[in-house]
Amino acid sequence: MRCCVYLFQQSLQCSPSKMAAGESNSRSPCLNLSTSGPLGNAPPSNSAHSSPASNRGAVGAAVGMNRGAGNANPRSGPENGGGAESAVRSTPSAQNPPRQSVAQSGATSGAASNMTATSSSSSSSSSSTASSSVDASAAVSSLPSSPASVLVYREPVYNWQATKSTVKERFAFLFNNEVLSDVHFLVGKGMGVQRIPAHRFALAVGSAVFDAMFNGGMATTSTEIELPDVEPAAFLALLKFLYSDEVQIGPETVMTTLYTAKKYAVPALEAHCVEFLKKNLRADNAFMLLTQARLFDEPQLASLCLENIDKNTADALAAEGFTDVDLDTLMAVLERDTLGVREVRLFGAAVRWAEAEAQRQQLQPTPENKRRVLGKALSLIRFPLMTIEEFAAGPAQSGILTDREVVSLFLHFTVNPKPHVEFIDRPRCCLRGKECSITRFSQVESRWGYSGTSDRIRFSVNRRIFVVGFGLYGSIHGPTDYQVNIQIIHTDSNTVLGQNDTGFSCDGTASTFRVMFKEPVEILPSVNYIACATLKGPDSHYGTKGMRKVTHESPATGTKTCFTFCYAAGNNNGTSVEDGQIPEVIFYT
């Protein structure tokens, strides 16, 4: 009887607000009087992890009373993470009031007082909670009502720590859980806002941003923090990592998770996101990921995206995501020397992007507007690298180029000396690495004449390379323009593997001047090829004291590329191993 009076007095001292906040249950059990049925539940949390299914121990001890009081079972309130609520009532006889033992009380209340399932995941936790709540309600409704039943509130999720043998397990249990939470985040915006519980200490330990937010000089005292710029799924992935080191990212959430990890300065999670993107990088998403990598300042990922675009330029340009990139990203790609695609296809892709951009800016896709949205990107298209047929069939008729630009490009293709054009004429090479060159002459002399006959030299190499151009001697009479056709011919089949009909300007010195192929020419080891140059112009310098074998050693890897030069049979304008033109071969390994 003294026990009952004491408990009743304690129940009167319990503040309802403390009950709602879960504070009173952590100190001593409180009694409350109810005329019928259990007390209503507090509004549940939106968390799938906020209702652990078990009280983790023997918490079913009932408090016996002399008259009119039934035995009550433990109750885990949802405000503290508990999911089961049970109140057992019995109507005593006037002459012989029943007394129930602890065991009888536990048996009467059924599942509500004997929940010992382990909550190891959000799905098992929520399902166990739902079933235990239904069982508890059924147990209550099956018993006769009493005018003055007594409900006993027990500490919710009692002794859950005992089943968690490591710190990691204990912190993982608290993830997205109302138990001990002292802050809530309202994540997202509009109808998608989600209220997520958290623990200041756990967040501050894992993030310098959260540490400053809660413990810095201007720390917030609010218990609810709005994050409208963060996706709920990404924020939960961040919390999951901070509480348990577990990484939960997928194709749909990786970019938003990367943004969230950067926002809250969690570099380890950033690294996981970047690694995930690397593994899933393909030609059809390279442009999209490149845009995101530039946006999030991830230079390593951006470099990998650009390398992928270099190797699979045509496929990357054909992907749907290409037309969605921003202008800066488009320019970053167009200015590369290592794209593996013909220039006319690059121009076609740029026109498709311009059409999409015009629509985004609510402009009519006229040629003028396409040129306007392309801006400086148009100057990065290397029109001189096209053939005259490609240029005439495409860019010349597009309306995007001005009449003056079209005329100057046609003159560049057809006349000598070639007029200056405003577009880059440096060839693109779909090869990575450093450009290499070898020189086969030891000395330079004067006066080498031209009468329409080609200078030719036969060569072979000891390893696979890609020749991208030749170095040629220029005029002995001062600054001059030359018209030249360069070729590489497979000796045995007499097949022209690469050529370019172009020109170059020299300054009158004995230096060599670069003349490049439009595309790299693959040279296989131990196969004979002929390097050929047909020049139109005044007398030039020439090389003497030529070497039959010339070796290039890579300073980075020590790899040696050995060229062997031989006399090319037939009319070769006098060029041989010892004397003549074509002093340099420019190549990539």
VOFI-607585 format. One record per residue (C-alpha): residue in one letter; x, y, z. Coordinates in steps of 0.001 Angstrom, whole numbers, plus 500000, padded with zeros to 6 digits. Example, Ala and Ser with C-alpha at 12.3 -4.5 7.8 and 13.67 -1.06 7.14 Angstrom:
<sites>
rest;c1;c2;c3
A;512300;495500;507800
S;513670;498940;507140
</sites>
This chain:
<sites>
rest;c1;c2;c3
M;500000;500000;500000
R;502903;502370;500773
C;504312;501566;497379
C;501056;502468;495711
V;500795;505771;497567
Y;504364;506643;496683
L;503863;505871;493032
F;500638;507808;492946
Q;502375;510822;494489
Q;505126;510558;491945
S;502555;510521;489130
L;501131;513816;490334
Q;504599;515361;490210
C;505204;514309;486590
S;504888;517212;484164
P;502946;516454;480982
S;505467;518413;478977
K;508272;516286;480358
M;506325;513181;479546
A;505952;514331;475961
A;509651;515046;475748
G;510598;511691;477247
E;512415;513183;480263
S;510324;511729;483109
N;510629;508183;481820
S;514368;508318;482070
R;514247;508878;485829
S;511347;507090;487538
P;508118;505442;486432
C;504960;507552;486746
L;501396;506521;487446
N;498490;508130;485725
L;494788;507540;486171
S;492580;506779;483212
T;488887;506074;483104
S;489028;503868;480061
G;491697;502569;477743
P;495338;503556;477330
L;496565;507077;476733
G;496752;508238;473144
N;500045;508078;471299
A;502107;511139;470713
P;502519;512053;467020
P;504912;509501;465559
S;508216;510371;463990
N;508586;510084;460245
S;511654;507949;460726
A;511663;504306;459850
H;514264;503858;462571
S;512524;505754;465306
S;510558;502868;466842
P;512813;500137;468208
A;510907;496948;468693
S;512208;495746;472032
N;512670;496858;475631
R;515869;494811;475664
G;515353;493003;478947
A;513057;491977;481733
V;510957;495113;482092
G;507592;493404;482624
A;507449;493617;486416
A;503974;494670;487542
V;503104;496838;490528
G;500520;495060;492767
M;497737;497075;494401
N;495339;496085;497189
R;492070;497089;495563
G;490787;498210;492186
A;494125;498293;490397
G;495126;495913;487624
N;498621;495105;486528
A;500193;497314;483904
N;502767;496395;481336
P;505723;498421;480111
R;504941;501131;477622
S;507431;502449;475066
G;506271;505851;473935
P;506942;506873;470325
E;508308;510140;471519
N;511308;508231;472891
G;511651;505693;470167
G;509370;503052;471655
G;506809;501439;469393
A;504675;499312;471755
E;502063;500495;474232
S;500129;498193;476554
A;497790;498702;479479
V;496323;495662;481214
R;493255;496138;483336
S;491294;493693;485513
T;488076;494199;487413
P;488482;492814;490938
S;485800;491035;492919
A;484324;492993;495839
Q;485144;490253;498313
N;488257;488672;496907
P;490343;491101;494829
P;492845;489246;492714
R;496602;489711;492961
Q;498745;488988;489937
S;502356;488009;490028
V;505014;489367;487709
A;504850;486247;485573
Q;501053;486394;485388
S;501163;490044;484405
G;503628;489325;481627
A;501549;486397;480375
T;498354;488422;480395
S;499775;491268;478417
G;501055;488950;475664
A;503434;490382;473106
A;503351;493856;474601
S;505471;492916;477643
N;507708;490301;476094
M;509230;492001;473053
T;512849;490902;472738
A;513438;491135;469018
T;516661;492784;467974
S;516352;495899;465848
S;519221;495611;463404
S;517818;497507;460446
S;515212;500084;459641
S;512907;497596;457932
S;512931;495041;460763
S;512545;497820;463317
S;509474;499366;461734
S;507767;496020;461024
S;508366;494764;464565
T;507024;498021;465931
A;503842;497801;463921
S;503090;494205;464943
S;503861;494803;468601
S;501559;497830;468686
V;498704;495802;467237
D;499278;492982;469716
A;499360;495418;472631
S;496083;497045;471590
A;494450;493648;471214
A;495552;492677;474706
V;494040;495839;476131
S;490700;495534;474361
S;490246;491906;475378
L;490164;492743;479084
P;487133;494183;480952
S;487225;497894;481603
S;487592;499427;485026
P;486331;502768;486286
A;489786;503633;487593
S;492502;501690;485823
V;496144;502550;486442
L;498761;502887;483654
V;502416;502458;484502
Y;504944;504197;482219
R;508239;502377;481916
E;511524;503662;480542
P;511309;503190;476758
V;513742;500969;474910
Y;515259;500065;478239
N;518798;498685;478268
W;519195;498692;474465
Q;522881;499321;475025
A;523342;495819;476441
T;522765;494194;473065
K;525279;496454;471258
S;528761;495164;471900
T;530697;497891;470040
V;530654;501664;469790
K;529903;501340;466090
E;526804;499258;466785
R;525570;501696;469407
F;526013;504709;467150
A;524468;502846;464204
F;521404;502185;466393
L;521014;505928;466990
F;521041;506748;463265
N;517744;508403;462268
N;516404;507497;465716
E;514500;509667;468190
V;516303;507980;471097
L;518512;510622;472772
S;518102;512963;469792
D;518574;516637;470570
V;518136;518262;467158
H;515858;517822;464139
F;516508;518782;460525
L;513736;519816;458147
V;515301;518616;454914
G;514045;519452;451432
K;511402;521907;450376
G;507755;522019;449449
M;505789;518826;449904
G;509017;516821;450059
V;510204;518168;453414
Q;511300;515408;455767
R;511886;515783;459524
I;515013;513863;460500
P;516222;513401;464095
A;519923;513599;464914
H;522416;513981;467734
R;524610;517065;467943
F;527584;515203;469392
A;527633;512556;466642
L;527411;515185;463912
A;530082;517421;465442
V;532485;514478;465712
G;532168;513732;461990
S;531940;517185;460431
A;533752;520465;461035
V;530742;522331;459657
F;528376;520713;462151
D;530931;521297;464914
A;530938;525007;464134
M;527149;525013;463825
F;526617;523549;467301
N;529758;524512;469231
G;531287;527530;467478
G;531215;531155;468469
M;527905;531696;466686
A;526443;528285;467471
T;522737;527825;466922
T;520468;527112;469851
S;517577;526003;467688
T;516400;522412;467968
E;514997;522479;464417
I;517183;523426;461478
E;515853;523904;457958
L;517904;522608;455010
P;515875;523464;451883
D;518858;523024;449537
V;519577;519405;450522
E;517804;516282;449303
P;516452;514085;452119
A;517950;510920;450619
A;521369;512566;450353
F;521186;513890;453920
L;520256;510444;455221
A;523210;508998;453300
L;525448;511568;454988
L;524089;510739;458454
K;524388;507009;457778
F;528063;507519;457015
L;528663;509727;460068
Y;526958;507279;462426
S;528218;503972;461038
D;530825;504496;458270
E;528387;502769;455896
V;528172;504140;452353
Q;524720;504170;450783
I;524895;505773;447329
G;523448;504875;443973
P;523182;506333;440468
E;520184;508452;441464
T;521705;509886;444655
V;525449;510050;444077
M;525541;513642;442814
T;523281;515010;445563
T;525262;513033;448134
L;528503;514466;446758
Y;527032;517958;447081
T;525939;517274;450669
A;529313;515763;451619
K;531070;518854;450291
K;528607;521194;451993
Y;529313;519633;455392
A;533038;518954;454816
V;533077;515158;454959
P;535964;514342;452569
A;535836;510592;453169
L;532272;510439;451827
E;533287;512732;448952
A;535977;510218;448007
H;533455;507367;448007
C;531148;509364;445724
V;533964;510191;443311
E;535111;506572;443259
F;531551;505470;442485
L;531409;507935;439592
K;534756;506725;438243
K;533561;503131;438167
N;530373;504099;436369
L;531938;506548;433892
R;530932;505774;430308
A;530886;507589;426986
D;527137;508217;427218
N;527399;510015;430589
A;530875;511539;430301
F;529613;515022;429426
M;527044;515040;432224
L;529620;513923;434788
L;532136;516424;433426
T;529648;519236;434064
Q;529081;518037;437627
A;532799;517533;438256
R;533485;521109;437197
L;530575;522373;439289
F;531754;520538;442422
D;535432;521315;441784
E;536551;517706;441383
P;539582;518026;439078
Q;540469;514331;439195
L;536993;513282;438066
A;536954;516028;435425
S;540268;514765;434050
L;538919;511208;433796
C;535820;512473;432001
L;537938;514370;429487
E;540121;511304;428877
N;537003;509241;428254
I;535739;511863;425813
D;539115;511817;424039
K;538918;508046;423560
N;535229;507916;422643
T;534611;511348;421167
A;532021;510295;418606
D;529948;508296;421114
A;530172;511046;423731
L;528998;513683;421262
A;526068;511481;420231
A;524844;511036;423835
E;521739;512914;424932
G;523539;514597;427810
F;525912;516425;425458
T;523403;519135;424513
D;522724;519842;428218
V;526252;520969;429102
D;527008;524612;429824
L;529027;526814;427484
D;532197;526696;429601
T;532188;522902;429564
L;531637;522877;425793
M;534604;525201;425320
A;536780;523109;427649
V;536203;520155;425324
L;536486;521970;421970
E;539867;523456;422854
R;541457;520032;423392
D;544069;518772;420947
T;543361;515134;421780
L;539806;514633;420481
G;539490;511570;418278
V;536975;512805;415705
R;536972;514676;412422
E;536383;518397;412635
V;533231;518332;410547
R;531570;516089;413152
L;532612;518464;415919
F;530952;521283;414001
G;527749;519255;413650
A;527723;518541;417398
A;528280;522236;418177
V;525296;523136;415975
R;523090;520641;417860
W;524192;522164;421162
A;523463;525670;419839
E;519923;524646;418869
A;519271;523287;422373
E;520798;526357;424016
A;518695;528682;421879
Q;515570;526892;423086
R;516744;527180;426699
Q;517143;530915;426155
Q;513753;531050;424420
L;515305;532109;421115
Q;514394;531013;417624
P;517040;528555;416296
T;518109;530838;413461
P;521715;530829;412204
E;522254;534234;413811
N;521017;533026;417201
K;523074;529837;416954
R;526179;531919;416377
R;525172;534176;419248
V;524797;531361;421812
L;527992;529629;420647
G;529954;532804;421256
K;533691;532117;421613
A;533121;528366;421191
L;532732;528891;417431
S;536356;530037;417151
L;537461;526713;418683
I;536143;524744;415690
R;539196;524098;413512
F;537675;524647;410079
P;541088;524562;408289
L;541395;520887;409265
M;538360;519976;407156
T;538615;518972;403533
I;537279;521489;401057
E;534412;519075;400310
E;533479;518776;403992
F;533564;522525;404445
A;531533;523248;401307
A;528813;520719;402170
G;528428;521764;405808
P;529764;524912;407490
A;529811;527003;404296
Q;526060;526511;403878
S;525051;526654;407550
G;524677;530425;407728
I;526561;530445;411020
L;529794;531745;409456
T;529960;535204;407968
D;530548;535678;404235
R;534025;536996;404931
E;534896;533900;406997
V;533591;531571;404279
V;535624;533316;401571
S;538829;533344;403607
L;538472;529624;404375
F;537858;528749;400716
L;540973;530725;399812
H;542884;528881;402537
F;541898;525578;400937
T;542700;526560;397340
V;545386;529246;396901
N;548988;529898;397773
P;550151;531872;399648
K;547327;531099;402018
P;545504;534044;403590
H;545261;534431;407321
V;542182;532806;408877
E;540718;533454;412308
F;540407;529769;413142
I;542955;527376;414637
D;544748;525190;412092
R;546677;523090;414610
P;545781;519416;414096
R;544036;517450;416792
C;545646;514215;417830
C;543617;511505;419548
L;546706;510466;421478
R;547699;511161;425036
G;551203;511770;426218
K;553944;514075;425093
E;554770;514951;421518
C;558143;513631;420344
S;560370;514370;417344
I;563652;513201;415841
T;566098;515031;413572
R;568035;512995;411012
F;570593;515599;409873
S;573619;516950;411729
Q;574160;520058;409605
V;572172;522586;407515
E;573262;523975;404115
S;571751;526338;401542
R;569928;526034;398232
W;567610;523140;397641
G;565398;523662;394614
Y;561893;522495;393675
S;560354;521719;390308
G;557219;519780;391245
T;559045;516574;392146
S;558468;515046;395582
D;561186;514694;398211
R;560973;511136;399577
I;562716;509040;402225
R;561995;505469;403334
F;561904;504636;407059
S;560909;502004;409611
V;560645;501949;413421
N;561160;499358;416141
R;557852;500005;417935
R;554343;501195;417215
I;554047;504981;416935
F;551702;507597;415471
V;553214;510140;413099
V;551435;513502;413241
G;553626;515619;410960
F;557016;516544;409510
G;559452;519347;410110
L;560515;520956;406766
Y;563170;523487;405818
G;562111;526930;404581
S;563348;529598;402204
I;566871;531001;402018
H;565424;534296;400715
G;563708;535579;403820
P;560074;535218;404959
T;558151;533152;402438
D;554995;531057;402108
Y;555158;527534;400732
Q;552430;525310;399404
V;553061;521685;400302
N;551504;518263;400115
I;552730;515725;402679
Q;552080;511980;402606
I;552965;508735;404307
I;552865;505747;401968
H;552908;502045;402834
T;555850;500833;400743
D;554752;497292;399911
S;551174;498138;398892
N;551871;501709;397727
T;548832;502791;399798
V;548622;506394;400974
L;547938;506120;404724
G;547775;509824;405453
Q;548145;513109;403616
N;547480;516810;403864
D;547487;519461;401163
T;548357;522592;403069
G;550967;525301;403397
F;553373;526882;405836
S;555136;530175;406359
C;558847;530442;407080
D;560939;533332;408393
G;564083;532858;406304
T;566107;531134;409025
A;567587;527631;408929
S;565012;526375;411402
T;562485;523680;410581
F;558766;524478;410223
R;555954;522180;411265
V;553583;520730;408685
M;550964;518470;410231
F;548622;515722;409091
K;544931;516185;409781
E;544870;512871;411622
P;547624;510741;413180
V;549080;508022;410971
E;549691;504667;412662
I;553176;503251;412029
L;553747;499589;412886
P;557121;498132;413902
S;559430;496599;411263
V;557255;497814;408363
N;558620;500045;405582
Y;556992;503431;404900
I;557824;506385;402675
A;557699;509945;403957
C;556858;512259;401069
A;556751;516094;400744
T;555952;518012;397560
L;556820;521704;397956
K;556003;524703;395736
G;558112;527749;396466
P;561603;529257;396267
D;564864;527520;397048
S;565231;526417;400629
H;567757;525229;403131
Y;568545;521511;403264
G;570187;519032;405607
T;573491;517200;405282
K;575491;514590;407190
G;572392;512484;407657
M;572189;509496;410010
R;570875;506097;409014
K;569646;505334;412542
V;568198;507846;414968
T;566998;506891;418472
H;564627;508839;420675
E;564579;508027;424384
S;561622;509081;426521
P;562845;511156;429487
A;559916;509967;431586
T;559932;506211;430942
G;563278;505581;429276
T;561503;503916;426327
K;563573;504005;423134
T;562102;504542;419678
C;564586;503734;416923
F;564123;505062;413351
T;565984;503475;410454
F;566183;505534;407222
C;566821;504157;403743
Y;566967;505468;400169
A;563528;505636;398491
A;563741;504209;394977
G;562480;506329;392098
N;562387;510063;391569
N;562871;511700;394964
N;564193;515181;394076
G;567607;514168;395355
T;566601;513508;398979
S;568498;510606;400517
V;569788;509384;403844
E;572749;511769;403628
D;571134;514944;402205
G;567835;516593;401409
Q;564487;517586;402854
I;562160;516100;405533
P;564657;516555;408370
E;562175;515866;411199
V;559471;513343;412011
I;556938;514400;414683
F;555205;511545;416466
Y;553513;510149;419578
T;554341;506800;421135
</sites>
